[in-house]
Amino acid sequence: MTIYIYIHHYLATMFTEAITVNGPKQLENIQIPKRASYIRVILLELSRIASHLLWLGPFMADIGAQTPFFYIFRERELIYDLFEAATGMRMMHNFFRIGGVAADLPHGWIAKCLDFCDYFLTRVVEYQQLITRNPIFLERVEGYIYIYIYIYI
């Protein structure tokens, strides 16, 4: 069994694994199966969502809005359930390999992932309603930073 450095960033271990295996893959011009590539992309996107949720909750708590902090763990746990079903671990997955992934997705995993996606879209709407019109959020973030377009052109 090959052990990778997957604890480099324990909140985004899928990305650490991707970096670790993509270097040798590109150096040796190793082709990976299309399905393995799709599995990687799906897991990386789920990892990205989990990371963004973990940013959003504490950010809202830091500015005084506690409710979103507790809500984000609901969805994050569902993502970790998907990770556990696919890799056997909730964190520190050790799933990506230089030639692809450690194993195919278990039976029923894709349906569970699609169910999560449908569910999560309704939660995004809930977050928008909870945050974007929240007076605490608006009071603490509006008007503090002005981005001048001409600086970036």
N, C-alpha and C positions, 0 to 999 in steps of 0.2 A: 504494500500500500504506500502510495506517495503522500507525504504530508506537506502541505503548502503553508505559507505564512498567512493564515486566515484570521488571526487575532490582531492584525495590524490596526484595523478600524472595526471595532466590534459592532458598531451600529450599521455598517454597510459592508458586511463580509462578502456579499456576492460580488461587489465591485472590486474588492481586494483580490478575490479569486480570479476574476476576469483579467485583471492586470497581470497577475502572476502567471497565468497560462497563455495569455496572448503574446507575450514577449517571445518565448521559445517557439510558439506556433508560427509567428511571422518570420523569425530567423531561419527556421527550417522549412518554411513554405509548406506547412502541414495543412491539408484540407480536412475540414471537419464535416460530418454529415449535416445536411440541411436541417433535419429534425433537431439535432443537437443545437444547432445555431438558433433555431426558433425557441427552444426550451431556455437557452441562455438569455435571450432577449426578454422573454416573458418574466423570468425570475429577476432579471436586472430591473425591469420596470416596476415590478412589485416591490423590490428593495428600494427603489427611488421614491415610491409613494410612501413607504414606511418611514423613510428618512425625512421626507417633507412633513409628514404628520408629527414626527418627533420634534421638528423645528417649530411648527405652528402652535402646539399645545403649550410648551414652556414660554414661547414668545408672548402668547396671550396672557399667561399667568404673570409674567414679568410686568406687564402693563396694567394688571389689576383685574382682568377678566378670567375668573377661575373655571367657569363651566367648560369651555373648549378643551382645557387641559385634560379633563377627565374623559371627555367624549372621544378624543383622538385614540385613546388606548383601546377602545372598542374595535375600531377598524384595524389598528396595528396588530392586535391579537389574532384577528381573522387572517391577516397576511401571514403571520407566524404559523398559524395552523396549516396554511397552504405550503409553506416552506417545510414544515415538519412532515407533511404527507409526501412531499416530493423527495426530500433529502434525508429524512430520518432525524433531523435536528431543527430546533427552533432558531438557534443562532449558531455560528461557527460551523457552517454547513460542510465544507470540504467536499463539494459536489462537482465543481468544474474540473475537467481534465484537459491536458494538452491536446488530446485527440477528440474532445467532445465533452460529454458529461459522464458521471459515474454510472447512471442507470436511466432507463426510460421512465417517463412519468407513470405512476400507478393508474390502474383502471379507475375511471371516474374523476380523476384529478381535473381534467379540462372542464368538465361540467361544473365542478365546485368553483373553479377559477372564474368561469363565466357568471355564475351566480353571485360571486363576490363583486365582480365588475358592475353588474346591474344594481346590486345593493349599494355599492359605494357611490354611484352617481347620485342616488337620493341623499346620501350623507353630504356630498359636496354642496348640494342645494341647501341643506340644513346649515352647514358651516357658513355659507354666504349670508343666509338670513341672520344667523347668530352673530356674525362678526362685522360684516360691512356696514350695518346700520347700528351697531353697538355704540352707545354714547361714550363709554369708557375708551373704546378703541379709537373712535374719531377724535376725542379730546386729546389723546396722548400721541397721535401720529400725524394728524393733519397740520400742514403748514410748517413742519420742522425741517424738511429737506426740499430744496428746489433743485431740480436737475435741468441744467441749461443745455439744450440740444446742440448749440454751436460748439460746445466743448468736445462733443463726441463725433462731430462731422469732419 
